[in-house]
Amino acid sequence: MNVQTAGSAPVISGRQPRAIQNALRILTEVARAGEGVTARDIAVTLAIPPATVYRLLTLLIDDGFVLRRPDRPGFALGHKVAALANTAVRPTLFTAARDLLTELRKETPFGVHLYSYTATAVRQVDPDPECQYRSEENYLNQHLHASAVGKLILAEHDVLDSTFQPRGPQQLTARTIHVRSELRRHLNLVRDQGYATQVGELRNNSACLSVPIRSTTGTLVAGLALSGHIDHFHLIFRHLDALQQQAAQLAPLLS
């Protein structure tokens, strides 16, 4: 029996393990067989009734895990699977990149952090171990709108509405930009100026400056950030040019 709450979509209950197992088997088979595999192929290979295969494929399509291409027969993996794969894979930080970060940390009293990006999330690659003004990865991803590195990805992909549906951005401090229209204007500014800041928006006493690191094709792949106490933000901001230069040097080592 499906469990359903008011205003929500049906949820598969714990009493339906077979349906969940079959859905995962079908998803795995689409990945193994490759683009163009048909429902009949899947049913034969997995020995699952065709009606069940069609029903579960429909659910997987609706949720974005599988897609049906209009220009060819069969099925392929959807964008949700790509997002999961990107989340699971951590970039390798080569010695040359680590050396650049070490040198930058010697030149500034502020925390130096390197992050990578998936399509929708921030990943910590090399957070400064000696900086007290750093945030856990989970906390950053819950509050992308309030962090400098989070603003870069929100500005890049214009996913403000989908990220904060149905609830809006959370107000963490008195400085947090949480009104959707104001945040959109702020993200447009981030996009235009090519860097992002947070000044007491994530936590009352912290500040951060972050610049994008792009691949040779212009894709946002990482973010380089300086963090410190909010009272020192004017000093942090003086490092903008140096931070951008370091980002340019890191780009070929990360993409």
matplotlib code that plots the C-alpha trace (Angstrom):
import matplotlib.pyplot as plt

x = [0.0, 1.3, 1.8, 0.6, 0.4, -1.8, -0.4, 2.4, 3.1, 2.7, 5.6, 6.7, 6.4, 8.7, 6.3, 7.2, 10.8, 10.3, 9.2, 12.2, 14.6, 13.1, 13.4, 17.1, 17.6, 16.0, 18.1, 21.2, 20.3, 19.7, 23.2, 24.7, 23.0, 23.5, 21.4, 18.6, 17.8, 14.1, 11.5, 11.2, 15.0, 14.9, 12.0, 13.7, 17.1, 15.8, 12.9, 10.4, 6.9, 6.7, 3.8, 6.0, 8.9, 6.8, 5.3, 8.6, 10.2, 7.4, 8.2, 11.9, 11.3, 9.0, 11.7, 14.5, 16.5, 15.7, 14.8, 13.2, 14.7, 12.1, 14.4, 15.3, 13.8, 14.6, 15.8, 18.9, 20.0, 18.6, 20.1, 19.5, 21.9, 24.6, 24.1, 24.6, 27.7, 29.2, 28.5, 30.3, 33.4, 36.0, 38.6, 42.2, 44.3, 47.7, 50.9, 51.3, 47.9, 48.5, 51.8, 50.1, 47.6, 50.4, 52.2, 49.0, 48.5, 52.0, 51.2, 47.9, 46.7, 43.3, 41.9, 42.4, 39.9, 39.5, 36.1, 34.8, 31.4, 29.0, 25.9, 24.1, 26.4, 29.7, 32.4, 35.3, 38.6, 41.1, 39.7, 42.3, 42.9, 44.0, 41.1, 38.3, 36.0, 35.2, 31.9, 31.1, 30.2, 26.6, 26.0, 27.2, 25.0, 22.0, 22.6, 24.2, 22.5, 24.4, 27.9, 30.3, 31.1, 27.4, 26.6, 29.0, 27.1, 23.7, 24.7, 26.3, 23.4, 20.4, 18.8, 17.4, 13.8, 14.4, 16.9, 14.5, 11.2, 8.8, 10.3, 12.4, 16.0, 16.4, 17.4, 20.4, 21.5, 20.2, 22.4, 21.3, 19.7, 16.6, 14.0, 14.0, 13.8, 16.6, 18.7, 18.2, 19.4, 22.4, 23.3, 23.1, 25.7, 27.9, 27.6, 28.6, 31.5, 33.0, 33.4, 31.2, 31.3, 29.5, 29.7, 28.0, 25.4, 26.3, 27.4, 27.4, 31.1, 32.4, 33.3, 34.4, 35.6, 35.4, 36.5, 35.6, 38.0, 37.0, 37.9, 39.3, 35.8, 34.6, 32.8, 32.7, 34.7, 35.9, 36.0, 38.9, 38.0, 39.5, 37.7, 38.2, 36.5, 33.8, 35.8, 38.6, 36.6, 38.1, 41.5, 40.3, 38.9, 42.3, 43.4, 40.9, 43.4, 45.9, 43.1, 42.0, 45.6, 45.9, 42.6, 44.0, 47.1, 45.0, 42.6, 44.7, 45.5, 41.9, 40.1]
y = [0.0, 3.4, 6.0, 9.4, 12.7, 15.7, 17.6, 15.1, 12.5, 8.8, 7.3, 3.7, 2.1, -0.4, -3.1, -2.9, -4.1, -6.1, -3.1, -1.2, -4.0, -4.4, -0.7, -0.8, -3.9, -2.1, 1.0, -1.1, -3.0, 0.3, 1.3, -2.0, -2.5, 1.1, 3.7, 2.2, -0.8, -1.6, -2.6, -6.0, -6.5, -5.6, -7.9, -10.9, -10.3, -9.8, -12.2, -9.6, -9.4, -6.8, -5.0, -4.5, -3.3, -0.7, 0.5, 0.9, 2.5, 5.1, 5.9, 6.1, 8.4, 10.6, 11.0, 11.7, 8.5, 7.1, 9.0, 8.0, 9.8, 11.1, 10.5, 6.9, 3.7, 2.5, 4.1, 5.8, 7.0, 10.3, 13.4, 12.2, 9.3, 11.7, 13.8, 10.8, 9.7, 13.2, 13.3, 10.0, 10.9, 13.2, 15.0, 14.0, 16.9, 16.6, 17.6, 20.7, 22.0, 21.1, 23.0, 26.1, 26.0, 25.6, 28.6, 30.7, 29.7, 30.9, 34.3, 35.0, 34.9, 33.8, 30.4, 29.1, 26.5, 24.6, 23.2, 21.3, 21.4, 18.9, 20.0, 20.9, 20.7, 21.8, 19.3, 20.0, 19.1, 20.8, 22.9, 24.7, 22.5, 25.5, 27.8, 28.0, 29.8, 26.8, 24.9, 21.3, 20.2, 19.2, 22.6, 24.4, 22.4, 23.0, 26.8, 27.5, 30.9, 32.1, 31.0, 32.5, 29.1, 28.3, 31.5, 30.7, 27.6, 29.1, 32.0, 29.7, 27.3, 29.5, 26.8, 29.1, 28.1, 24.3, 24.4, 26.1, 24.5, 24.4, 26.4, 29.5, 30.2, 30.0, 33.1, 32.1, 35.5, 39.1, 39.5, 36.5, 37.3, 35.1, 36.9, 35.2, 38.3, 40.0, 36.8, 36.6, 40.2, 39.4, 36.3, 38.3, 40.6, 37.6, 36.4, 39.8, 40.5, 37.1, 36.5, 36.0, 37.1, 36.3, 38.8, 37.5, 35.7, 32.1, 32.8, 36.1, 36.3, 34.8, 36.3, 34.7, 35.6, 33.0, 33.1, 30.5, 28.0, 27.1, 24.4, 25.3, 25.2, 27.7, 25.2, 25.9, 23.1, 24.5, 27.5, 29.0, 30.8, 32.9, 33.0, 34.8, 36.9, 39.3, 42.3, 41.4, 41.2, 44.4, 42.8, 39.6, 41.5, 43.0, 39.6, 39.4, 39.9, 37.4, 34.9, 35.2, 34.7, 31.5, 30.3, 30.7, 28.7, 26.0, 25.7, 23.4, 21.2, 20.6, 20.3]
z = [0.0, -0.9, 1.9, 0.9, 2.7, 1.8, -1.1, -1.8, -4.4, -3.6, -1.7, -2.0, 1.5, 3.1, 2.2, -1.4, -1.5, -4.7, -6.6, -5.4, -6.2, -9.7, -10.4, -9.4, -11.5, -14.5, -14.0, -13.8, -17.0, -18.9, -17.8, -18.7, -22.1, -23.2, -25.0, -27.1, -24.9, -25.2, -22.6, -24.2, -24.0, -20.3, -19.6, -21.3, -19.7, -16.2, -16.4, -15.2, -16.7, -19.5, -17.8, -14.7, -16.7, -18.5, -15.3, -13.5, -16.6, -16.5, -12.9, -13.6, -16.5, -14.5, -11.8, -14.3, -13.9, -17.3, -20.5, -23.8, -26.8, -29.2, -32.2, -31.7, -30.1, -26.6, -23.4, -21.9, -18.5, -17.4, -15.8, -12.3, -12.8, -14.1, -11.0, -8.8, -10.6, -10.4, -6.7, -6.1, -8.0, -6.3, -8.4, -8.0, -6.6, -8.3, -6.6, -8.6, -7.6, -4.0, -4.1, -5.4, -2.6, -0.1, -1.4, -1.3, 2.3, 3.2, 1.6, 3.4, 7.0, 5.8, 5.1, 1.6, 0.3, -2.9, -3.9, -7.0, -8.5, -9.8, -11.8, -8.6, -5.6, -4.0, -3.1, -0.7, -2.4, -0.1, 2.7, 4.8, 7.8, 10.0, 9.3, 11.9, 9.4, 7.2, 6.8, 6.4, 2.9, 3.9, 5.5, 2.4, 0.1, 2.3, 2.1, -1.3, -1.4, 1.8, 0.8, -1.7, -3.3, -3.4, -5.1, -7.9, -8.9, -8.5, -10.7, -13.3, -13.8, -13.0, -10.8, -8.1, -8.5, -8.7, -5.8, -3.4, -4.3, -2.6, 0.3, -0.3, 0.7, 4.5, 6.4, 8.5, 9.8, 9.6, 6.5, 4.6, 1.2, 1.5, -0.6, -4.0, -6.1, -4.2, -4.4, -8.2, -8.6, -6.4, -8.5, -11.7, -10.1, -9.2, -12.8, -14.2, -11.9, -12.0, -8.2, -5.2, -1.6, 1.7, 4.6, 7.6, 5.6, 6.4, 9.9, 11.8, 12.3, 9.0, 5.6, 2.3, -1.2, -3.9, -7.6, -10.3, -11.9, -15.4, -17.9, -21.4, -22.7, -20.0, -17.8, -14.1, -12.5, -9.2, -6.8, -4.9, -1.7, 1.0, 4.4, 7.7, 10.3, 9.1, 10.5, 8.1, 5.0, 3.6, 3.9, 2.3, -0.7, -1.4, -2.4, -5.3, -8.1, -6.5, -6.0, -9.7, -10.8, -8.7, -10.1, -13.6, -12.7, -11.1, -14.0, -16.3, -13.3, -12.4, -15.8]

ax = plt.figure().add_subplot(projection="3d")
ax.plot(x, y, z, "-o")
ax.set_aspect("equal")
plt.show()
